[in-house]
């Protein structure tokens, strides 16, 4: 009986050891945690500003509504919550070979020429789709009006410009690629065909931006990154490409 019990234990250990990484539920949990952190950290920052103002001038009337609507606090909240998220994810991914599994340790399994062909081809197709969508489907309607208004309402000081650039062109791509390609797309790959995993992760990527008119465009962009990731196996590559995309988009938005 003891030999049978030992065999069962060894079998269970093998099953646990070979459990695919990443899994769907933990991946979704990381996405939900990110938004919970954004809300919680931003609330703490606003509370800190209120307390600081009260300490500085106990007799001053504090307009809490005005403070909560201060755009730069949203940027601070995004950056601070992202730093917390990245620290937690670093602890999570440093165990075993998790970072290598999601492609954080290399620039792709293809040659440089093939990688460039895949990346340029996917992003050009997404760009063409987005141009057609913007000009013929929702002609005259801004796709991400809320973000544009947020950026426009921030005073253009060197610090604010730097914070906005860091949040949109560095922090957001890094977090989004880790969550939606590195974790979610990989997790879905264990259960679905590659094309379905790419589309579903792209849909989730578009959905969490909460910009209804921009969803098809964001989904096309997410699918392009997902395809590049699938073909190259490199999360480093999609992170860099996502950063470049956001830098260009930010530059074009601010130039208009």
C-alpha positions in Angstrom: 0.0 0.0 0.0 2.8 2.3 0.9 4.4 1.7 -2.6 1.1 2.6 -4.3 0.8 5.8 -2.2 4.3 6.8 -3.1 3.6 6.2 -6.7 0.5 8.4 -6.5 2.5 11.1 -4.9 5.2 11.0 -7.5 2.6 11.1 -10.3 0.9 14.1 -8.7 4.3 15.8 -8.4 5.0 15.2 -12.1 1.6 16.7 -13.0 2.3 19.8 -10.9 5.7 20.1 -12.3 4.5 19.9 -15.9 1.6 22.3 -15.4 1.8 24.8 -18.3 3.0 28.3 -17.7 1.4 30.8 -17.9 -2.1 29.7 -17.0 -5.3 31.6 -17.9 -6.6 32.5 -14.5 -3.4 33.9 -13.1 -2.9 35.9 -16.3 -6.4 37.4 -16.0 -5.6 38.0 -12.3 -2.5 40.0 -13.1 -4.6 42.2 -15.5 -7.2 42.9 -12.9 -4.5 43.6 -10.3 -3.0 46.3 -12.6 -6.3 48.2 -12.8 -6.9 47.8 -9.1 -3.4 49.2 -8.4 -4.1 52.1 -10.7 -7.3 53.0 -8.8 -5.8 52.4 -5.3 -2.5 54.1 -5.9 -4.1 57.1 -7.6 -6.5 57.4 -4.6 -3.6 57.4 -2.2 -1.8 60.1 -4.2 -4.9 62.3 -4.1 -5.3 61.7 -0.4 -1.7 62.6 0.1 -2.1 65.9 -1.8 -5.2 66.7 0.3 -3.4 66.0 3.6 -0.3 68.0 2.5 -2.5 71.0 1.6 -4.3 70.8 4.9 -1.1 70.7 6.8 0.4 73.6 4.9 -2.7 75.8 5.5 -5.3 74.4 8.0 -7.6 77.3 7.2 -7.6 76.8 3.4 -10.7 75.4 1.8 -9.8 72.3 -0.1 -11.6 71.5 -3.3 -11.4 67.7 -3.4 -13.3 67.5 -6.7 -10.8 69.8 -8.4 -7.9 67.8 -7.1 -9.3 64.5 -8.2 -9.8 65.9 -11.7 -6.1 67.1 -12.0 -4.7 65.3 -15.0 -1.1 65.1 -13.8 -2.2 63.1 -10.8 -3.6 60.5 -13.1 -0.2 60.3 -14.8 1.5 60.0 -11.4 -1.0 57.3 -10.5 -0.3 55.4 -13.7 3.5 55.5 -13.2 3.4 54.7 -9.5 1.0 51.8 -9.9 3.1 50.5 -12.8 6.2 50.5 -10.7 4.4 48.4 -8.0 3.1 46.1 -10.7 6.5 45.6 -12.3 8.1 44.9 -8.9 5.5 42.2 -8.2 5.8 40.7 -11.7 9.6 40.6 -11.4 9.2 38.5 -8.3 6.7 36.3 -10.1 8.8 35.9 -13.3 12.2 35.3 -11.7 11.1 31.9 -10.4 12.4 29.1 -12.5 12.5 29.8 -16.2 9.3 31.8 -16.4 11.0 34.9 -17.9 12.7 32.7 -20.5 9.4 30.9 -21.2 7.7 34.2 -22.2 10.6 35.4 -24.3 12.1 38.1 -22.1 15.6 37.0 -22.5 16.2 37.2 -26.3 15.3 39.2 -29.4 13.8 36.4 -31.4 14.3 32.9 -32.9 14.3 34.2 -36.4 17.1 35.9 -38.3 17.3 39.7 -38.3 16.0 39.9 -41.8 13.0 37.6 -41.2 12.3 39.4 -37.9 12.2 42.7 -39.7 10.0 41.3 -42.5 7.5 39.9 -40.0 7.5 43.1 -37.9 7.2 45.6 -40.7 4.6 43.5 -42.6 2.3 43.1 -39.5 2.6 46.7 -38.4 2.0 48.1 -42.0 -1.1 46.0 -42.3 -2.4 47.3 -38.9 -1.5 50.8 -39.9 -3.4 50.5 -43.3 -6.4 49.0 -41.5 -6.4 51.8 -38.9 -6.1 54.5 -41.6 -9.0 53.0 -43.6 -11.1 52.7 -40.4 -10.3 56.3 -39.3 -11.0 57.8 -42.7 -14.0 55.9 -43.9 -15.7 54.2 -41.0 -15.6 56.8 -38.3 -14.6 59.8 -40.5 -14.4 63.0 -38.5 -14.7 61.3 -35.1 -11.7 61.2 -32.8 -10.8 57.6 -31.7 -9.2 58.4 -28.4 -10.6 61.8 -27.6 -10.4 61.3 -23.8 -6.6 60.6 -23.9 -6.1 63.6 -26.2 -8.1 65.9 -23.9 -6.2 64.5 -20.9 -2.8 65.3 -22.4 -4.0 68.7 -23.7 -5.1 69.7 -20.2 -1.7 69.1 -18.6 0.4 72.2 -18.2 3.4 71.9 -20.6 6.2 72.1 -18.1 9.4 70.0 -18.7 8.6 67.8 -15.8 5.0 67.1 -17.0 6.1 66.5 -20.6 8.7 64.0 -19.3 6.2 62.3 -17.1 3.7 62.0 -19.9 6.3 60.6 -22.3 7.5 58.1 -19.7 4.0 56.9 -18.8 2.7 56.5 -22.4 5.8 55.6 -24.4 7.7 53.5 -21.8 5.5 52.3 -18.9 2.3 51.5 -20.8 4.0 49.4 -23.5 6.1 47.5 -21.0 3.1 46.6 -18.8 0.8 45.9 -21.7 3.1 43.5 -23.5 3.9 41.6 -20.3 0.2 41.2 -19.5 -1.4 40.7 -22.9 1.3 39.0 -24.9 3.7 37.5 -22.4 1.0 36.1 -20.0 -2.5 36.1 -21.6 -1.6 35.2 -25.2 0.8 32.5 -24.0 -1.8 31.1 -21.6 -4.5 31.0 -24.3 -2.0 29.2 -26.6 -2.2 26.2 -24.3 -6.0 25.9 -24.9 -6.6 27.4 -28.4 -5.2 27.6 -31.9 -2.6 30.3 -32.3 -4.9 32.6 -34.4 -7.6 32.4 -31.7 -5.2 33.2 -28.9 -3.8 36.2 -30.8 -7.3 37.5 -31.5 -8.6 37.0 -28.0 -5.6 38.7 -26.4 -5.8 41.5 -28.9 -9.5 41.9 -28.0 -8.7 42.1 -24.3 -5.9 44.6 -25.0 -8.4 46.8 -26.9 -11.2 46.3 -24.4 -9.2 47.5 -21.3 -8.4 50.8 -23.0 -12.2 51.7 -22.6 -12.3 53.7 -25.8 -15.2 52.2 -27.8 -14.5 54.0 -31.1 -10.8 53.0 -30.9 -11.5 49.3 -30.2 -11.1 48.1 -33.8 -7.9 50.1 -34.3 -6.5 49.0 -31.0 -7.4 45.4 -31.7 -5.6 45.5 -35.0 -2.5 46.9 -33.3 -2.8 44.2 -30.6 -3.1 41.5 -33.2 0.0 42.8 -35.0 2.0 42.7 -31.9 0.5 39.3 -31.1 1.5 37.9 -34.5 5.0 39.3 -34.2 5.3 37.8 -30.8 4.0 34.4 -32.0 6.5 34.3 -35.0 9.6 35.6 -33.2 8.9 34.3 -29.6 10.5 37.4 -28.3 8.7 39.6 -25.8 11.6 42.0 -25.9 10.9 42.7 -29.5 7.2 43.5 -29.1 8.0 45.7 -26.1 10.4 47.7 -28.1 8.1 47.9 -31.1 5.2 49.0 -28.9 7.3 51.7 -27.3 8.3 53.0 -30.8 4.6 53.0 -31.9 3.5 54.9 -28.8 6.3 57.4 -29.2 5.4 58.1 -32.8 1.7 58.3 -31.9 2.4 60.7 -29.1 4.6 62.9 -31.3 1.9 63.0 -34.0 -0.8 63.8 -31.5 1.1 66.6 -29.9 2.2 68.0 -33.2 -1.4 68.4 -34.4 
